[in-house]
Amino acid sequence: MVRTLGSQPSNTGSTPIRATRIKFMINPERQLPIGEASKLENEKEVLPALEVKNHVLWINPEFPESPFSLEEGASANLARFFTPITEKTEEEPRFKVLGREFGKKVSTSKLETHDMEVEIFHSRSAILGRVIFKDKEGRLYRDVDLKGVGRTYKKDSGEGFIVADVEQQRDSKESWGILDLTAAYYDKEISEIFLDLGIRAHRTVAIISLEEIVDKNGEKLSIDEARKNGLISEHNKPAIQIRAFGTKIRLGDLVSNEKSKNELYVEDARKMVASELGKRNEDFDKFEYLRWLAQTTAKNIGIMHRNGWYHGFLMSGYNLTLDGRITDFDSVSRIKEGEKKQPKSDDFTKALDSFKMFVSYLEISEDRKKELFGLFSKTYTETAEGVS
């Protein structure tokens, strides 16, 4: 029996759930040694979240062997929302005499929280866990995240991540930390279109409608209460999107981490890709991986442009993963007549710059960098023009 991700609460917001979680979630016959999952579990940074009321709106039928216990119209126990509070304090009188209260007794109880993995540039999403599974076409996935689970950021002082307040953005109908239902469905639709075109992308597992969120005091508020308190607009319909990746780590994530962690991310991606390609690790070294990544990323963008789509947000490596997937499709649009060249060149330039930035964090010779960048440009041009 496959059990739902994270169905065992951590009970505190301070103790990370370690690699044993992987064994809990995967059927014995499906425990595939892909990437550096155990090391990533040991290195991860986490924040606490509370389970909130919800109901499942849509489940992707393309995952026939999903590791999740989900049912449309029912509540899902993996719907979480970040909380800044992990303990509840209550006061009560020490004793009563003739109806009068004397003294105070303070009691503290731990909230039933669940740890979720956070990264600096992923402020409203978090990795729920790592579990190996496939879709109908045999595409392999491992990192599962929840998008729309509140807001996080990392302090410059080195104190680590904190849970930030959910609040409306200025001059906008959107709120920080919230994913609107319309955006979740749009991302899902674009993802399915891109996958059908042969573009590597994340895939939506399910979409969940939230009936509660958590405020800055750690209190659960109904959506109506959140609107009355000004946390979300009248037009906003909070949702959680469950997404499946190979690795969720983006090219731009290397900017904010120490060298050792960057090396772990790259090694993890290299081993995952080697497994996908059926290669032995020793036959697929870092440079071969980088050649594959350059070609795969460029090909994704070329296929997208050849079919009349552009992404619009590929700068700084935000939406390009280390295993050659494009992600986050709320900015994706059709290329309109009369603007055939500019959106394409803008996408390509930003993607190539992102790849260059990524490679700059690795120990690669200048000659090999030149080879990689040339390969990226050549692959894109040939794919966009339909040569390959």
VENWO-V514109 format. One record per residue. N is the residue number from 1. RES is the residue in three letters. D_LAST is the distance of its C-alpha to the last C-alpha in Angstrom with 2 decimals. Layout:
((N & RES & D_LAST) (N & RES & D_LAST))
This chain:
((1 & MET & 43.61) (2 & VAL & 40.98) (3 & ARG & 42.81) (4 & THR & 41.71) (5 & LEU & 40.33) (6 & GLY & 43.18) (7 & SER & 45.89) (8 & GLN & 48.28) (9 & PRO & 49.38) (10 & SER & 49.98) (11 & ASN & 53.24) (12 & THR & 52.91) (13 & GLY & 50.49) (14 & SER & 50.95) (15 & THR & 49.98) (16 & PRO & 46.25) (17 & ILE & 45.12) (18 & ARG & 43.90) (19 & ALA & 41.70) (20 & THR & 44.08) (21 & ARG & 42.47) (22 & ILE & 39.39) (23 & LYS & 41.59) (24 & PHE & 43.36) (25 & MET & 40.25) (26 & ILE & 38.41) (27 & ASN & 39.56) (28 & PRO & 40.49) (29 & GLU & 38.00) (30 & ARG & 35.17) (31 & GLN & 35.97) (32 & LEU & 32.79) (33 & PRO & 32.98) (34 & ILE & 29.88) (35 & GLY & 29.76) (36 & GLU & 33.00) (37 & ALA & 34.30) (38 & SER & 37.93) (39 & LYS & 37.91) (40 & LEU & 36.28) (41 & GLU & 39.00) (42 & ASN & 41.65) (43 & GLU & 40.31) (44 & LYS & 39.64) (45 & GLU & 41.65) (46 & VAL & 42.96) (47 & LEU & 44.91) (48 & PRO & 47.09) (49 & ALA & 46.39) (50 & LEU & 48.56) (51 & GLU & 47.74) (52 & VAL & 48.04) (53 & LYS & 48.71) (54 & ASN & 45.71) (55 & HIS & 44.34) (56 & VAL & 40.95) (57 & LEU & 39.31) (58 & TRP & 36.03) (59 & ILE & 34.59) (60 & ASN & 31.00) (61 & PRO & 31.26) (62 & GLU & 27.91) (63 & PHE & 29.88) (64 & PRO & 32.16) (65 & GLU & 33.51) (66 & SER & 33.96) (67 & PRO & 36.32) (68 & PHE & 38.07) (69 & SER & 41.14) (70 & LEU & 40.34) (71 & GLU & 41.80) (72 & GLU & 41.19) (73 & GLY & 44.35) (74 & ALA & 45.75) (75 & SER & 46.07) (76 & ALA & 43.70) (77 & ASN & 45.40) (78 & LEU & 42.32) (79 & ALA & 42.49) (80 & ARG & 43.62) (81 & PHE & 44.53) (82 & PHE & 45.35) (83 & THR & 49.05) (84 & PRO & 50.91) (85 & ILE & 53.91) (86 & THR & 54.28) (87 & GLU & 58.05) (88 & LYS & 60.35) (89 & THR & 63.83) (90 & GLU & 66.70) (91 & GLU & 70.29) (92 & GLU & 73.33) (93 & PRO & 77.07) (94 & ARG & 78.80) (95 & PHE & 81.66) (96 & LYS & 83.33) (97 & VAL & 87.04) (98 & LEU & 88.40) (99 & GLY & 85.02) (100 & ARG & 84.46) (101 & GLU & 81.54) (102 & PHE & 82.18) (103 & GLY & 79.74) (104 & LYS & 76.02) (105 & LYS & 74.05) (106 & VAL & 70.38) (107 & SER & 68.04) (108 & THR & 64.39) (109 & SER & 61.93) (110 & LYS & 58.35) (111 & LEU & 55.74) (112 & GLU & 53.38) (113 & THR & 50.17) (114 & HIS & 46.74) (115 & ASP & 44.80) (116 & MET & 41.22) (117 & GLU & 38.93) (118 & VAL & 38.24) (119 & GLU & 36.08) (120 & ILE & 36.91) (121 & PHE & 34.11) (122 & HIS & 34.17) (123 & SER & 37.45) (124 & ARG & 37.50) (125 & SER & 35.69) (126 & ALA & 36.49) (127 & ILE & 35.31) (128 & LEU & 37.45) (129 & GLY & 36.71) (130 & ARG & 34.32) (131 & VAL & 33.90) (132 & ILE & 31.30) (133 & PHE & 30.06) (134 & LYS & 27.11) (135 & ASP & 26.01) (136 & LYS & 25.79) (137 & GLU & 22.15) (138 & GLY & 23.16) (139 & ARG & 21.79) (140 & LEU & 24.26) (141 & TYR & 26.39) (142 & ARG & 29.32) (143 & ASP & 30.45) (144 & VAL & 32.13) (145 & ASP & 33.34) (146 & LEU & 35.54) (147 & LYS & 34.87) (148 & GLY & 37.90) (149 & VAL & 40.57) (150 & GLY & 42.44) (151 & ARG & 42.13) (152 & THR & 42.16) (153 & TYR & 42.10) (154 & LYS & 42.94) (155 & LYS & 45.96) (156 & ASP & 45.76) (157 & SER & 48.98) (158 & GLY & 47.32) (159 & GLU & 49.03) (160 & GLY & 45.86) (161 & PHE & 44.46) (162 & ILE & 46.68) (163 & VAL & 46.51) (164 & ALA & 46.69) (165 & ASP & 48.23) (166 & VAL & 46.41) (167 & GLU & 47.14) (168 & GLN & 45.99) (169 & GLN & 43.89) (170 & ARG & 45.64) (171 & ASP & 45.01) (172 & SER & 42.60) (173 & LYS & 42.82) (174 & GLU & 40.94) (175 & SER & 42.62) (176 & TRP & 41.70) (177 & GLY & 40.76) (178 & ILE & 40.28) (179 & LEU & 37.22) (180 & ASP & 37.85) (181 & LEU & 37.24) (182 & THR & 35.25) (183 & ALA & 32.82) (184 & ALA & 32.49) (185 & TYR & 31.62) (186 & TYR & 29.12) (187 & ASP & 27.31) (188 & LYS & 27.36) (189 & GLU & 25.92) (190 & ILE & 23.00) (191 & SER & 22.28) (192 & GLU & 22.24) (193 & ILE & 19.93) (194 & PHE & 17.39) (195 & LEU & 17.73) (196 & ASP & 17.22) (197 & LEU & 13.89) (198 & GLY & 12.77) (199 & ILE & 13.88) (200 & ARG & 16.31) (201 & ALA & 19.63) (202 & HIS & 23.34) (203 & ARG & 25.00) (204 & THR & 28.42) (205 & VAL & 31.00) (206 & ALA & 33.83) (207 & ILE & 35.44) (208 & ILE & 39.12) (209 & SER & 41.64) (210 & LEU & 44.10) (211 & GLU & 47.80) (212 & GLU & 48.83) (213 & ILE & 47.75) (214 & VAL & 49.60) (215 & ASP & 51.39) (216 & LYS & 52.38) (217 & ASN & 55.49) (218 & GLY & 53.65) (219 & GLU & 54.95) (220 & LYS & 52.99) (221 & LEU & 53.03) (222 & SER & 52.25) (223 & ILE & 49.70) (224 & ASP & 52.65) (225 & GLU & 54.45) (226 & ALA & 51.42) (227 & ARG & 51.28) (228 & LYS & 55.01) (229 & ASN & 54.74) (230 & GLY & 52.08) (231 & LEU & 49.34) (232 & ILE & 46.97) (233 & SER & 47.07) (234 & GLU & 48.22) (235 & HIS & 44.71) (236 & ASN & 43.08) (237 & LYS & 42.44) (238 & PRO & 41.73) (239 & ALA & 39.25) (240 & ILE & 37.66) (241 & GLN & 34.03) (242 & ILE & 33.39) (243 & ARG & 29.87) (244 & ALA & 28.09) (245 & PHE & 25.91) (246 & GLY & 24.98) (247 & THR & 26.60) (248 & LYS & 27.72) (249 & ILE & 28.06) (250 & ARG & 26.13) (251 & LEU & 25.16) (252 & GLY & 28.14) (253 & ASP & 30.59) (254 & LEU & 31.01) (255 & VAL & 32.88) (256 & SER & 35.92) (257 & ASN & 36.49) (258 & GLU & 38.25) (259 & LYS & 36.45) (260 & SER & 37.37) (261 & LYS & 35.86) (262 & ASN & 32.61) (263 & GLU & 32.44) (264 & LEU & 33.09) (265 & TYR & 30.29) (266 & VAL & 27.73) (267 & GLU & 29.18) (268 & ASP & 29.10) (269 & ALA & 25.42) (270 & ARG & 24.64) (271 & LYS & 26.69) (272 & MET & 25.27) (273 & VAL & 21.67) (274 & ALA & 22.99) (275 & SER & 24.71) (276 & GLU & 21.69) (277 & LEU & 19.75) (278 & GLY & 22.93) (279 & LYS & 23.60) (280 & ARG & 27.06) (281 & ASN & 27.78) (282 & GLU & 28.93) (283 & ASP & 25.64) (284 & PHE & 23.62) (285 & ASP & 25.38) (286 & LYS & 25.03) (287 & PHE & 22.80) (288 & GLU & 20.34) (289 & TYR & 20.51) (290 & LEU & 19.91) (291 & ARG & 16.81) (292 & TRP & 15.51) (293 & LEU & 16.78) (294 & ALA & 15.24) (295 & GLN & 11.67) (296 & THR & 12.45) (297 & THR & 14.32) (298 & ALA & 11.93) (299 & LYS & 9.11) (300 & ASN & 12.05) (301 & ILE & 13.06) (302 & GLY & 9.88) (303 & ILE & 9.84) (304 & MET & 13.57) (305 & HIS & 13.63) (306 & ARG & 11.32) (307 & ASN & 13.85) (308 & GLY & 16.82) (309 & TRP & 18.03) (310 & TYR & 19.10) (311 & HIS & 20.98) (312 & GLY & 23.68) (313 & PHE & 25.01) (314 & LEU & 22.81) (315 & MET & 25.45) (316 & SER & 27.24) (317 & GLY & 24.92) (318 & TYR & 26.74) (319 & ASN & 24.06) (320 & LEU & 21.53) (321 & THR & 22.66) (322 & LEU & 22.88) (323 & ASP & 20.88) (324 & GLY & 17.81) (325 & ARG & 18.89) (326 & ILE & 19.44) (327 & THR & 23.00) (328 & ASP & 25.88) (329 & PHE & 24.83) (330 & ASP & 28.09) (331 & SER & 26.68) (332 & VAL & 23.55) (333 & SER & 23.77) (334 & ARG & 22.17) (335 & ILE & 21.29) (336 & LYS & 24.19) (337 & GLU & 24.44) (338 & GLY & 25.64) (339 & GLU & 23.97) (340 & LYS & 20.30) (341 & LYS & 19.83) (342 & GLN & 22.33) (343 & PRO & 21.37) (344 & LYS & 17.72) (345 & SER & 18.95) (346 & ASP & 21.65) (347 & ASP & 19.45) (348 & PHE & 17.14) (349 & THR & 20.27) (350 & LYS & 22.13) (351 & ALA & 19.46) (352 & LEU & 19.11) (353 & ASP & 22.92) (354 & SER & 23.26) (355 & PHE & 21.23) (356 & LYS & 23.38) (357 & MET & 26.47) (358 & PHE & 25.64) (359 & VAL & 25.17) (360 & SER & 28.42) (361 & TYR & 30.34) (362 & LEU & 29.29) (363 & GLU & 30.74) (364 & ILE & 27.92) (365 & SER & 28.63) (366 & GLU & 27.71) (367 & ASP & 25.67) (368 & ARG & 23.57) (369 & LYS & 23.25) (370 & LYS & 21.99) (371 & GLU & 19.37) (372 & LEU & 18.25) (373 & PHE & 18.20) (374 & GLY & 16.26) (375 & LEU & 13.57) (376 & PHE & 13.59) (377 & SER & 13.33) (378 & LYS & 10.62) (379 & THR & 8.29) (380 & TYR & 9.53) (381 & THR & 9.27) (382 & GLU & 5.69) (383 & THR & 5.19) (384 & ALA & 8.49) (385 & GLU & 8.06) (386 & GLY & 5.45) (387 & VAL & 3.81) (388 & SER & 0.00))
